[in-house]
Amino acid sequence: MFDKGSDEEKIFNYVVGGIKWAALLIAILVGFNMCTAKITQGNVGVVYNVNGGVEDKVLEQGWHLVTPWEKVTEYPVSTEIAYFTNGEHEGRKSDDSIVIGTRDGKAMRVDAQISYHMDPAKLPHVFNKFRGQDTTVIEYGYMRQNTQRIVNDLSAQYTMMDIVGEKKPDFNAKVAKALIDFFDDDGIVVEQAGLGKVEPDSATAAAIQAVANAQYMQRQMEYEKNAAVAQADKQKAVAQGNADAKRIEADAQAYSNQKLQQTLTPELVQLKAIEKWDGRYPQTMLSNGQALISVGK
C-alpha cells in the first residue's frame, strides 16, 4: 500500500504502535482496577465472593488485591453521624425530619441526630441483612424509619409541652437508650442520639409562645416586686437611721440639760447674771407711754 520506507508507511506504523500500547495500558489499568480495592480511613471492607458468599475476613484501611469475582463494600468503624433534618446536609436537600405524635393528640416535626459506627465483628451480618447496600441507603432508609417508629412510640407517653419543656431531657434519654438497644442487634453501635429542633403546628406554636410570654411576664413581675421590696426596705432603713440619730441627739441633749439642772444653785445663777451685766441700768417706759425714765449709770 505504501512504498517501502516511505514517510507515510512510517507514520502509519507509529500510529498503529501507539494504538497497541494505549490499548495495553488501558487493559492494565482496567485489570488493576478490577483486582484491587482501596479501603479509606475509618472504614473496613466486607468481601463478597460470587462463588462462596460473604467471606469472614474484612479488609483494613489501605490497598488490597482482590479477584474480579470478589466485590468489596465499605462500612464505617469510626464515628459517623446520621442527620434526620429538614434542610441541606451531607449533600442532601430532602426533608429527612421525622413526624411524631403526643399523648394530647399533637403532631410535631422534629430533627434527630444519631452518632454511630458499625461493629467490626458483625459486618458480615450487616452485609447480609442489608444486601450489600452502602451506609447512605442504610442511614436514610432502615435507620430513619426505625428511629421515627421508636421516637413516636415514646412520644405517645408525653404531652407536647413535656417534650418542648422541662421533660425534654428525660425524653431524649429514653430515646437514646431505645435506639441503642434496638440497633445493637443489627451490628450498628449507637454512641449518641437525641432530638434537636421541634416544629409543632401553627396553633400549637402560638400556644407555646403564649405560655412563654406568660412565664416571662410572671418573672418580670416577681423581679419588679422584689425590687420594690428592696427599695422599701432601703427607705425604711434610712428613716430608721434618721430617727435613731434624732433620738440619740435628743437623749444626749436631755442628759445634758439634766446634768446642767443638777448643778444650778441660786448663787451660781446670781454669779452668771453678774458676769453677763454690762454695767448699765435698765430703761423703763410707763404703761401709758407718756413718761420715760432713764436711770443713768
Backbone bond lengths (Angstrom), bond angles and torsions (degrees), N, CA, C in turn:
res aa  C-N    CA-C-N  psi(-1)  N-CA   C-N-CA  omega(-1)  CA-C   N-CA-C  phi
1 M - - - 1.457 - - 1.524 110.34 -
2 F 1.309 115.56 -37.21 1.460 120.62 176.38 1.519 108.99 -115.40
3 D 1.312 115.73 151.72 1.455 119.05 172.02 1.508 110.03 -64.49
4 K 1.291 116.08 141.19 1.458 120.91 -177.50 1.520 110.15 -57.66
5 G 1.301 114.40 126.18 1.453 119.71 176.59 1.510 113.76 78.84
6 S 1.337 116.68 8.78 1.456 118.71 -179.74 1.527 110.41 -72.23
7 D 1.347 115.18 160.59 1.467 120.63 179.09 1.515 111.06 -64.25
8 E 1.332 116.89 -36.11 1.449 119.72 -179.75 1.522 111.10 -62.73
9 E 1.329 115.62 -40.72 1.477 119.76 -179.70 1.522 110.69 -65.57
10 K 1.297 116.50 -39.44 1.462 120.11 179.29 1.535 110.72 -64.24
11 I 1.337 115.21 -43.71 1.462 118.84 179.60 1.513 110.41 -63.32
12 F 1.333 116.44 -41.39 1.467 121.08 178.86 1.530 110.88 -60.32
13 N 1.319 115.53 -44.19 1.475 119.36 -179.60 1.523 111.40 -64.52
14 Y 1.327 115.31 -39.29 1.467 118.75 177.79 1.534 111.10 -61.72
15 V 1.335 116.89 -44.50 1.456 121.28 -178.90 1.521 110.45 -63.69
16 V 1.326 117.05 -46.14 1.464 120.24 179.91 1.523 110.52 -62.80
17 G 1.316 116.17 -41.92 1.464 119.60 178.80 1.518 111.42 -63.33
18 G 1.338 116.31 -40.96 1.452 119.73 178.29 1.520 112.48 -63.21
19 I 1.331 115.01 -40.29 1.470 118.98 178.87 1.525 110.07 -63.73
20 K 1.303 116.92 -41.87 1.472 120.64 179.81 1.530 110.89 -62.02
21 W 1.335 115.45 -45.05 1.472 118.56 179.99 1.533 111.72 -66.32
22 A 1.313 116.42 -38.76 1.472 119.86 178.14 1.520 110.88 -64.12
23 A 1.351 115.66 -41.13 1.462 119.88 178.90 1.518 110.44 -64.98
24 L 1.309 116.38 -39.50 1.466 120.15 178.77 1.525 110.92 -65.74
25 L 1.350 115.64 -41.40 1.478 119.43 179.38 1.528 110.77 -64.61
26 I 1.331 115.63 -42.06 1.475 118.92 178.32 1.514 110.27 -63.01
27 A 1.332 116.94 -41.60 1.468 120.60 179.26 1.523 110.74 -62.11
28 I 1.342 115.25 -39.66 1.470 118.89 178.94 1.525 110.61 -65.46
29 L 1.339 116.22 -43.49 1.466 120.25 -179.57 1.527 111.38 -64.73
30 V 1.323 116.33 -41.75 1.470 119.75 178.45 1.509 110.28 -64.37
31 G 1.349 115.77 -43.52 1.456 119.34 178.85 1.520 111.78 -63.33
32 F 1.353 115.81 -39.96 1.471 119.60 178.06 1.524 110.61 -63.80
33 N 1.330 115.31 -41.90 1.469 119.24 -179.58 1.519 111.16 -65.68
34 M 1.331 116.38 -36.72 1.462 119.72 -179.40 1.520 112.72 -75.64
35 C 1.308 116.98 -22.75 1.462 120.28 -174.61 1.525 113.27 -109.29
36 T 1.324 117.10 9.89 1.464 120.33 177.03 1.528 109.63 -132.16
37 A 1.294 114.90 155.15 1.470 121.77 176.24 1.517 108.02 -141.36
38 K 1.344 115.21 133.03 1.456 120.33 177.85 1.517 109.39 -106.79
39 I 1.317 116.19 122.96 1.468 122.18 177.52 1.528 107.66 -99.28
40 T 1.310 116.12 120.12 1.462 120.84 -175.88 1.529 111.16 -76.55
41 Q 1.319 114.86 165.13 1.469 121.17 -177.61 1.526 110.96 -61.80
42 G 1.335 115.03 136.23 1.458 121.08 178.98 1.513 114.16 85.98
43 N 1.352 117.31 -1.90 1.464 120.92 -179.65 1.522 110.25 -120.10
44 V 1.319 116.10 165.52 1.462 123.88 167.63 1.517 107.20 -131.64
45 G 1.335 115.72 158.83 1.450 120.02 -176.91 1.523 112.76 -111.78
46 V 1.322 115.52 136.05 1.457 122.00 174.73 1.525 107.26 -99.72
47 V 1.337 116.84 130.59 1.460 122.31 -175.91 1.527 109.80 -100.70
48 Y 1.326 114.87 124.50 1.464 120.91 175.94 1.522 107.72 -110.80
49 N 1.335 116.07 119.77 1.463 122.89 179.54 1.521 108.58 -101.54
50 V 1.334 116.73 123.41 1.468 119.58 -177.46 1.521 111.43 -63.53
51 N 1.307 117.12 -18.27 1.465 120.29 -179.64 1.525 112.68 -91.75
52 G 1.327 117.57 -20.31 1.459 118.21 -174.71 1.517 115.27 -141.50
53 G 1.327 118.43 5.77 1.452 120.79 178.84 1.522 112.35 83.50
54 V 1.322 115.12 -157.72 1.468 120.70 -177.19 1.517 110.31 -73.21
55 E 1.332 115.13 130.12 1.459 119.57 178.86 1.534 109.99 -85.51
56 D 1.307 115.97 151.38 1.465 120.32 -178.75 1.522 112.36 -69.90
57 K 1.327 116.52 -30.54 1.459 119.59 -177.54 1.531 110.01 -74.28
58 V 1.317 114.60 150.20 1.461 121.00 173.22 1.517 107.78 -120.98
59 L 1.311 116.08 152.33 1.458 121.75 -177.55 1.521 109.80 -97.12
60 E 1.327 115.63 129.05 1.454 120.77 179.28 1.532 110.20 -82.02
61 Q 1.313 116.47 178.32 1.458 122.37 -179.45 1.526 111.11 -57.29
62 G 1.341 116.57 137.87 1.471 121.68 177.59 1.521 112.30 123.17
63 W 1.350 115.86 -169.75 1.457 122.13 -179.54 1.527 110.05 -91.77
64 H 1.358 115.24 143.37 1.471 120.95 -179.57 1.531 109.18 -140.71
65 L 1.330 115.56 146.13 1.464 121.38 174.27 1.529 109.34 -86.78
66 V 1.306 116.01 131.39 1.463 121.09 177.31 1.517 108.26 -135.83
67 T 1.307 115.76 161.22 1.460 119.98 178.83 1.529 109.46 -87.43
68 P 1.313 117.84 158.89 1.465 120.26 179.94 1.525 114.00 -59.84
69 W 1.341 117.70 -21.73 1.467 119.67 -179.86 1.530 113.13 -95.22
70 E 1.338 114.66 13.32 1.457 119.82 175.26 1.535 109.55 -110.66
71 K 1.336 116.29 134.56 1.463 121.92 177.84 1.528 108.22 -113.53
72 V 1.340 115.81 134.13 1.463 121.13 -177.99 1.530 109.53 -112.75
73 T 1.335 116.10 127.80 1.465 122.27 176.78 1.519 108.84 -117.99
74 E 1.341 116.00 129.28 1.467 120.27 -178.68 1.527 111.07 -89.90
75 Y 1.347 114.42 142.93 1.460 121.30 174.05 1.524 108.78 -134.64
76 P 1.342 117.51 144.45 1.476 120.02 -177.05 1.528 111.82 -77.73
77 V 1.312 115.24 134.76 1.472 120.49 171.51 1.522 109.90 -113.83
78 S 1.329 117.02 -6.41 1.458 121.11 168.75 1.526 107.32 -96.74
79 T 1.318 116.44 171.68 1.463 120.67 -172.87 1.527 112.27 -66.96
80 E 1.330 115.59 129.06 1.455 123.65 172.44 1.532 107.55 -118.21
81 I 1.325 116.58 156.78 1.463 120.77 179.05 1.523 109.23 -124.32
82 A 1.318 115.79 125.29 1.464 122.21 174.95 1.526 108.25 -99.81
83 Y 1.334 116.23 122.38 1.462 121.69 -179.95 1.527 109.24 -105.01
84 F 1.314 116.08 116.99 1.461 120.56 175.66 1.529 107.23 -106.51
85 T 1.333 115.63 79.75 1.457 121.59 -173.09 1.523 110.44 -131.73
86 N 1.309 115.20 168.94 1.457 121.99 175.90 1.523 108.34 -100.75
87 G 1.311 116.51 103.36 1.455 120.12 -176.71 1.506 110.51 147.97
88 E 1.316 115.05 175.92 1.464 119.68 -177.59 1.520 110.25 -76.85
89 H 1.321 116.82 129.07 1.453 122.36 178.02 1.522 108.47 -159.21
90 E 1.325 116.02 134.51 1.462 122.61 179.95 1.523 111.35 52.42
91 G 1.322 116.31 37.16 1.452 120.01 179.16 1.517 114.82 81.21
92 R 1.328 117.45 -0.82 1.458 121.08 -179.97 1.530 109.58 -97.05
93 K 1.321 116.19 141.24 1.463 121.42 179.16 1.520 111.47 -119.33
94 S 1.308 117.19 10.96 1.462 120.59 -178.56 1.519 110.61 -88.92
95 D 1.336 114.93 167.13 1.466 120.61 177.47 1.526 108.17 -88.56
96 D 1.317 116.05 103.95 1.468 121.25 -179.11 1.526 111.83 -104.53
97 S 1.335 117.85 9.89 1.465 120.39 177.92 1.523 109.39 -67.68
98 I 1.317 115.99 167.70 1.463 120.70 -176.93 1.530 110.06 -117.11
99 V 1.310 115.85 152.48 1.460 122.05 -178.68 1.522 108.63 -111.39
100 I 1.339 116.31 131.04 1.461 120.94 -178.68 1.526 109.29 -130.98
101 G 1.330 115.38 160.79 1.456 121.79 176.11 1.514 110.68 -116.60
102 T 1.331 116.95 156.09 1.462 121.46 -177.43 1.525 110.57 -115.73
103 R 1.305 115.15 171.52 1.464 121.41 -177.32 1.524 112.21 -62.93
104 D 1.325 116.58 -30.41 1.463 119.61 -179.57 1.530 112.39 -93.82
105 G 1.326 116.59 19.29 1.454 120.77 171.53 1.512 115.55 81.57
106 K 1.322 118.34 18.30 1.454 121.65 179.45 1.525 109.95 -94.15
107 A 1.337 116.31 142.59 1.463 121.90 174.90 1.519 108.25 -107.58
108 M 1.326 116.30 134.45 1.459 120.79 -177.88 1.517 109.98 -135.88
109 R 1.314 114.95 145.47 1.467 121.51 173.26 1.526 107.52 -100.84
110 V 1.320 115.98 126.68 1.463 120.18 -175.49 1.524 110.21 -129.23
111 D 1.314 115.23 153.88 1.467 122.43 172.80 1.526 108.80 -94.34
112 A 1.320 115.78 142.45 1.465 121.00 176.94 1.522 108.94 -130.30
113 Q 1.311 114.77 151.95 1.463 120.42 179.92 1.522 108.58 -140.14
114 I 1.335 116.58 131.05 1.465 121.26 -177.60 1.528 109.17 -128.42
115 S 1.324 115.98 123.48 1.464 121.69 171.96 1.535 107.57 -95.80
116 Y 1.325 116.55 129.78 1.469 118.50 -173.96 1.528 110.34 -154.27
117 H 1.330 115.70 169.57 1.458 122.89 167.20 1.525 108.01 -150.74
118 M 1.321 115.56 163.20 1.456 120.09 179.18 1.526 110.40 -86.10
119 D 1.332 115.74 141.82 1.467 121.51 177.03 1.533 108.32 -75.83
120 P 1.347 118.47 114.67 1.471 119.64 -177.30 1.532 113.15 -55.74
121 A 1.323 117.94 -33.76 1.456 120.95 -178.20 1.529 112.23 -70.47
122 K 1.334 117.39 -19.60 1.468 120.73 -176.38 1.526 112.88 -109.72
123 L 1.342 117.78 12.03 1.457 119.57 -176.36 1.529 113.86 -62.77
124 P 1.344 120.43 -39.07 1.475 118.11 174.72 1.533 111.96 -58.49
125 H 1.350 116.68 -38.37 1.469 120.49 176.90 1.526 110.03 -65.12
126 V 1.333 117.37 -41.74 1.469 121.58 178.90 1.524 109.75 -60.04
127 F 1.325 116.67 -44.90 1.467 120.65 -179.27 1.524 110.65 -61.08
128 N 1.316 116.02 -46.36 1.466 119.56 -178.93 1.530 111.90 -66.56
129 K 1.319 116.84 -42.15 1.466 120.42 -177.37 1.526 111.18 -63.31
130 F 1.327 116.00 -42.29 1.466 120.14 -175.71 1.530 112.80 -102.53
131 R 1.340 116.14 10.69 1.472 122.69 172.96 1.527 112.56 54.87
132 G 1.304 114.16 41.02 1.450 119.31 174.88 1.513 115.29 76.02
133 Q 1.324 118.37 11.11 1.465 120.23 179.71 1.528 110.03 -68.91
134 D 1.334 115.80 149.85 1.465 118.48 -179.88 1.532 110.23 -78.90
135 T 1.332 115.23 174.25 1.468 120.12 -172.28 1.524 112.79 -66.81
136 T 1.335 117.94 -29.71 1.466 119.27 179.53 1.521 110.88 -62.42
137 V 1.317 116.59 -42.42 1.468 120.85 178.53 1.529 110.09 -66.43
138 I 1.321 116.10 -39.51 1.470 119.88 179.74 1.523 110.52 -65.73
139 E 1.330 116.66 -44.99 1.466 120.82 -177.70 1.522 111.79 -61.02
140 Y 1.342 116.38 -54.95 1.461 120.15 -171.03 1.526 112.99 -92.00
141 G 1.312 115.56 5.55 1.455 120.29 171.91 1.515 109.95 -111.84
142 Y 1.326 115.21 -86.89 1.463 121.92 -174.73 1.534 112.28 -60.32
143 M 1.337 118.14 -49.03 1.461 120.39 -175.06 1.526 111.35 -68.00
144 R 1.319 117.66 -42.09 1.459 119.80 -179.28 1.525 111.25 -65.84
145 Q 1.325 117.45 -44.47 1.468 120.86 -179.07 1.524 111.14 -60.30
146 N 1.319 116.70 -45.08 1.464 119.06 -178.41 1.524 112.01 -75.02
147 T 1.322 117.72 -29.20 1.465 119.48 174.32 1.522 110.22 -63.61
148 Q 1.330 116.62 -44.24 1.464 119.44 178.85 1.526 110.62 -62.78
149 R 1.327 117.89 -42.57 1.467 120.81 -179.43 1.522 110.97 -62.74
150 I 1.333 117.40 -45.86 1.466 121.38 -176.98 1.528 110.64 -67.30
151 V 1.334 116.82 -45.94 1.466 120.28 -179.27 1.527 110.41 -63.90
152 N 1.330 116.81 -39.71 1.465 120.19 -179.95 1.533 111.26 -65.76
153 D 1.336 117.40 -37.95 1.469 120.35 177.18 1.529 110.88 -62.01
154 L 1.330 116.17 -38.57 1.463 119.74 -178.84 1.526 111.56 -77.49
155 S 1.334 117.37 -37.95 1.467 119.83 -177.85 1.523 111.76 -65.37
156 A 1.342 117.44 -23.08 1.456 120.66 178.57 1.529 111.95 -66.30
157 Q 1.339 117.00 -12.41 1.461 121.36 179.14 1.538 111.92 -93.38
158 Y 1.328 117.10 -3.14 1.462 121.80 -175.95 1.531 110.09 -124.61
159 T 1.327 115.35 154.84 1.457 119.67 171.41 1.531 108.06 -84.36
160 M 1.327 113.71 165.96 1.460 118.78 178.69 1.527 111.35 -59.81
161 M 1.337 117.62 -42.72 1.455 121.05 -179.31 1.522 111.87 -67.18
162 D 1.344 117.23 -27.88 1.461 120.06 175.51 1.526 110.42 -63.48
163 I 1.334 115.94 -45.58 1.460 121.15 -173.62 1.521 111.44 -70.71
164 V 1.332 116.98 -36.01 1.467 118.86 -179.62 1.525 111.55 -92.11
165 G 1.325 117.28 -6.21 1.454 120.97 -176.34 1.511 113.96 -110.38
166 E 1.318 114.46 -138.76 1.462 120.70 -170.58 1.520 114.14 -71.13
167 K 1.344 118.40 -16.78 1.467 120.46 -179.77 1.526 113.10 -93.31
168 K 1.329 117.53 4.85 1.460 120.26 -179.30 1.528 112.61 -61.37
169 P 1.353 120.45 -42.07 1.470 119.45 177.32 1.528 112.46 -59.44
170 D 1.322 117.53 -40.95 1.464 120.99 178.28 1.525 110.55 -64.40
171 F 1.322 116.67 -41.50 1.464 121.29 178.68 1.531 110.49 -63.57
172 N 1.331 117.11 -45.37 1.460 120.97 179.08 1.526 111.86 -61.30
173 A 1.333 116.74 -38.50 1.463 120.62 179.57 1.532 110.50 -63.59
174 K 1.323 117.38 -41.73 1.469 120.32 178.53 1.522 111.07 -67.91
175 V 1.338 117.01 -37.69 1.462 120.72 177.30 1.525 110.24 -61.55
176 A 1.320 117.15 -46.71 1.460 121.28 -178.84 1.523 111.51 -60.34
177 K 1.334 117.47 -45.42 1.457 120.81 -179.21 1.527 111.35 -64.14
178 A 1.330 117.10 -42.13 1.461 120.60 -179.53 1.521 111.28 -64.54
179 L 1.327 117.87 -40.09 1.457 120.93 179.30 1.527 111.51 -69.20
180 I 1.326 116.65 -39.55 1.475 120.35 177.73 1.522 110.21 -60.33
181 D 1.325 116.62 -47.40 1.467 120.70 -177.90 1.527 111.66 -65.13
182 F 1.331 117.00 -40.55 1.461 119.34 -175.14 1.529 111.97 -71.26
183 F 1.327 117.70 -48.59 1.461 120.35 -173.75 1.525 113.05 -76.98
184 D 1.325 117.88 -16.13 1.463 120.11 179.92 1.527 111.36 -60.69
185 D 1.318 118.37 -37.13 1.470 121.22 179.68 1.524 111.97 -65.24
186 D 1.336 116.95 -21.77 1.461 120.80 -178.97 1.521 112.85 -92.33
187 G 1.334 116.89 2.29 1.452 119.82 -177.91 1.510 113.02 83.10
188 I 1.347 116.92 12.02 1.460 121.72 178.17 1.526 107.51 -104.69
189 V 1.313 117.02 113.23 1.459 122.01 -176.02 1.533 108.26 -92.88
190 V 1.322 116.89 108.55 1.457 122.01 178.74 1.522 108.61 -83.62
191 E 1.325 116.35 122.22 1.459 121.63 179.83 1.524 111.35 -90.11
192 Q 1.325 116.69 -46.47 1.469 122.33 177.98 1.518 108.66 -145.70
193 A 1.326 114.84 148.73 1.462 119.83 177.70 1.514 108.88 -155.18
194 G 1.321 115.92 147.47 1.457 119.38 178.37 1.510 111.00 -178.47
195 L 1.323 115.02 171.79 1.454 121.81 -179.87 1.519 109.86 -98.50
196 G 1.321 115.32 145.32 1.451 120.93 177.17 1.515 110.94 -107.18
197 K 1.313 115.98 -116.02 1.470 121.63 -176.95 1.518 110.88 -66.28
198 V 1.326 115.99 137.14 1.464 123.34 177.87 1.523 108.42 -115.20
199 E 1.327 117.21 127.25 1.458 121.74 -178.13 1.527 110.17 -120.52
200 P 1.329 118.35 93.04 1.460 120.53 175.62 1.524 110.58 -75.20
201 D 1.338 117.09 170.66 1.453 120.54 176.58 1.534 109.57 -66.35
202 S 1.344 116.47 168.65 1.460 120.86 -172.68 1.525 112.56 -61.18
203 A 1.351 116.64 -41.23 1.463 119.44 -179.72 1.522 110.89 -64.58
204 T 1.333 115.79 -41.73 1.463 120.12 179.49 1.526 110.64 -68.08
205 A 1.335 116.17 -38.98 1.458 119.61 178.30 1.526 110.96 -62.07
206 A 1.354 116.41 -39.14 1.462 120.27 177.80 1.523 110.86 -64.83
207 A 1.349 116.07 -39.79 1.465 119.77 178.83 1.524 110.99 -65.17
208 I 1.342 116.38 -40.15 1.468 120.70 178.26 1.522 110.19 -63.16
209 Q 1.332 116.16 -42.62 1.459 120.00 -179.85 1.519 111.09 -64.65
210 A 1.346 115.88 -37.70 1.465 119.75 178.72 1.521 110.79 -63.59
211 V 1.329 115.68 -41.99 1.464 119.52 177.78 1.524 110.45 -63.72
212 A 1.341 115.84 -43.27 1.464 119.73 179.57 1.528 110.98 -62.55
213 N 1.350 116.51 -40.18 1.460 120.10 178.66 1.525 111.26 -64.47
214 A 1.349 115.80 -41.26 1.464 120.08 179.63 1.528 110.79 -64.54
215 Q 1.335 115.78 -40.94 1.461 119.09 178.52 1.521 111.11 -65.18
216 Y 1.335 116.16 -37.58 1.468 119.67 178.07 1.524 110.68 -65.19
217 M 1.345 116.16 -43.87 1.459 119.70 179.71 1.524 111.15 -63.19
218 Q 1.333 115.66 -38.71 1.465 119.02 178.95 1.529 110.61 -64.08
219 R 1.340 115.88 -43.76 1.461 119.10 178.01 1.521 111.12 -63.53
220 Q 1.356 115.86 -38.51 1.453 119.88 179.20 1.525 111.29 -64.65
221 M 1.354 116.55 -42.44 1.461 120.48 178.90 1.524 110.69 -64.75
222 E 1.327 117.11 -40.44 1.459 120.02 178.31 1.530 110.75 -63.73
223 Y 1.332 114.92 -39.07 1.473 118.58 177.86 1.527 111.05 -63.58
224 E 1.349 115.38 -46.37 1.466 119.10 179.75 1.527 111.33 -63.92
225 K 1.336 116.04 -38.01 1.463 119.33 178.01 1.527 110.61 -63.48
226 N 1.310 115.90 -46.51 1.468 119.67 179.70 1.520 110.79 -62.60
227 A 1.361 115.95 -38.25 1.461 119.23 178.55 1.523 111.06 -65.19
228 A 1.358 116.34 -40.78 1.467 120.33 179.48 1.528 110.66 -65.51
229 V 1.333 116.36 -41.92 1.465 120.08 178.51 1.527 110.17 -62.68
230 A 1.328 115.45 -42.22 1.464 118.98 179.36 1.523 111.17 -63.58
231 Q 1.356 116.82 -40.77 1.462 120.51 178.69 1.520 111.29 -65.21
232 A 1.359 115.59 -41.82 1.468 119.78 178.64 1.520 110.58 -63.85
233 D 1.312 116.59 -41.82 1.464 120.21 178.59 1.539 110.27 -62.57
234 K 1.337 114.84 -38.51 1.463 118.60 179.23 1.527 110.56 -64.78
235 Q 1.348 116.76 -46.88 1.461 120.27 179.42 1.521 111.55 -63.06
236 K 1.329 115.27 -39.52 1.455 119.47 177.82 1.517 111.21 -62.59
237 A 1.329 115.09 -40.91 1.462 119.08 -179.92 1.527 110.60 -65.64
238 V 1.375 116.04 -40.63 1.463 119.35 178.33 1.522 110.92 -63.84
239 A 1.364 116.54 -45.09 1.463 120.59 179.46 1.523 111.08 -62.88
240 Q 1.318 115.45 -41.46 1.457 119.51 178.95 1.520 110.47 -63.84
241 G 1.347 114.90 -38.64 1.457 118.53 178.67 1.517 111.71 -65.27
242 N 1.341 116.49 -42.05 1.468 119.61 177.85 1.529 111.68 -64.15
243 A 1.344 115.21 -42.83 1.468 119.15 179.39 1.519 111.00 -62.93
244 D 1.334 116.00 -41.87 1.462 119.83 179.29 1.528 110.32 -63.86
245 A 1.346 115.53 -38.43 1.466 118.97 179.95 1.522 110.58 -65.23
246 K 1.342 116.75 -44.27 1.462 120.14 178.45 1.528 111.50 -63.93
247 R 1.336 114.95 -41.62 1.466 118.38 179.61 1.523 110.29 -62.13
248 I 1.313 115.84 -42.40 1.467 119.14 179.77 1.527 110.72 -64.37
249 E 1.373 114.59 -40.94 1.462 118.66 178.69 1.539 111.19 -63.71
250 A 1.357 115.26 -42.98 1.475 119.23 179.41 1.522 111.03 -65.06
251 D 1.319 115.89 -41.62 1.471 119.33 178.17 1.523 110.32 -61.46
252 A 1.320 114.72 -39.82 1.464 118.00 -179.47 1.531 110.98 -66.25
253 Q 1.351 117.06 -40.58 1.462 121.49 179.48 1.522 111.03 -66.34
254 A 1.358 113.89 -42.33 1.461 118.07 178.88 1.523 111.13 -63.34
255 Y 1.309 114.35 -40.66 1.470 118.67 179.14 1.539 109.89 -63.81
256 S 1.350 113.62 -40.56 1.464 118.02 179.82 1.531 110.91 -64.71
257 N 1.343 116.40 -43.68 1.466 120.33 178.80 1.517 111.46 -62.44
258 Q 1.328 114.44 -40.18 1.463 119.05 179.74 1.528 110.74 -62.12
259 K 1.303 115.01 -45.41 1.456 118.49 179.82 1.538 110.78 -64.15
260 L 1.349 115.09 -39.01 1.462 118.93 179.12 1.519 111.38 -65.24
261 Q 1.314 116.40 -41.33 1.460 122.02 -179.84 1.524 110.57 -62.44
262 Q 1.315 114.75 -38.10 1.458 119.15 -178.58 1.530 111.39 -67.56
263 T 1.305 118.07 -25.97 1.468 120.86 -175.88 1.532 112.75 -94.37
264 L 1.365 117.98 -8.59 1.465 119.82 -178.75 1.546 110.90 -76.91
265 T 1.354 116.26 133.41 1.479 123.69 174.34 1.528 107.44 -132.70
266 P 1.348 118.36 161.15 1.483 119.31 178.87 1.513 112.73 -56.50
267 E 1.296 117.09 -41.29 1.439 120.39 179.72 1.529 111.11 -62.75
268 L 1.378 116.23 -39.80 1.469 119.67 -178.90 1.526 110.29 -68.43
269 V 1.317 116.09 -37.41 1.469 119.83 179.18 1.533 109.50 -64.76
270 Q 1.372 116.33 -44.25 1.451 120.13 179.20 1.521 111.02 -62.93
271 L 1.333 115.51 -38.80 1.459 119.61 179.56 1.516 110.92 -64.92
272 K 1.320 116.86 -41.29 1.467 121.08 179.66 1.531 110.56 -64.28
273 A 1.341 115.95 -38.04 1.472 119.93 178.70 1.517 110.71 -65.33
274 I 1.322 116.30 -42.65 1.466 120.24 178.96 1.523 110.50 -63.55
275 E 1.336 116.08 -39.01 1.468 119.79 -179.40 1.515 111.29 -64.52
276 K 1.327 117.46 -31.79 1.469 120.84 -178.26 1.539 112.86 -89.01
277 W 1.414 120.32 -10.55 1.468 122.06 -177.18 1.516 109.74 -69.85
278 D 1.355 117.04 134.66 1.458 121.64 -177.72 1.538 112.78 -95.59
279 G 1.356 117.51 7.36 1.460 121.28 177.71 1.508 113.74 89.64
280 R 1.276 120.74 1.30 1.475 123.65 -179.23 1.524 108.79 -108.78
281 Y 1.349 115.41 144.99 1.466 120.31 176.38 1.518 109.09 -85.07
282 P 1.231 118.20 156.34 1.464 120.42 -178.27 1.507 111.08 -75.40
283 Q 1.349 117.77 152.76 1.459 125.17 174.81 1.519 108.42 -98.01
284 T 1.364 115.92 142.37 1.470 119.73 -175.35 1.505 109.48 -129.35
285 M 1.296 118.51 133.63 1.460 124.48 176.03 1.502 107.85 -107.31
286 L 1.375 114.90 135.88 1.457 117.97 178.05 1.507 110.14 -66.84
287 S 1.301 113.62 160.12 1.457 118.88 -174.85 1.503 112.77 -68.83
288 N 1.429 117.69 -24.51 1.483 117.64 -179.60 1.530 111.22 -88.00
289 G 1.351 116.35 -1.53 1.442 120.99 175.08 1.509 114.35 74.55
290 Q 1.370 119.91 11.23 1.455 121.42 -175.84 1.516 113.54 -97.81
291 A 1.295 116.84 -25.46 1.441 117.84 -175.82 1.509 109.73 -126.30
292 L 1.265 116.84 138.92 1.464 121.32 179.20 1.517 106.33 -126.13
293 I 1.304 115.04 123.39 1.457 119.89 -180.00 1.492 108.61 -110.38
294 S 1.268 116.70 122.58 1.467 120.90 177.60 1.517 107.08 -112.22
295 V 1.251 115.34 130.19 1.438 120.63 178.60 1.502 107.76 -108.17
296 G 1.285 116.16 118.71 1.459 119.05 -177.30 1.501 113.41 -79.30
297 K 1.291 112.88 179.23 1.458 119.10 -177.13 1.505 109.68 -72.04
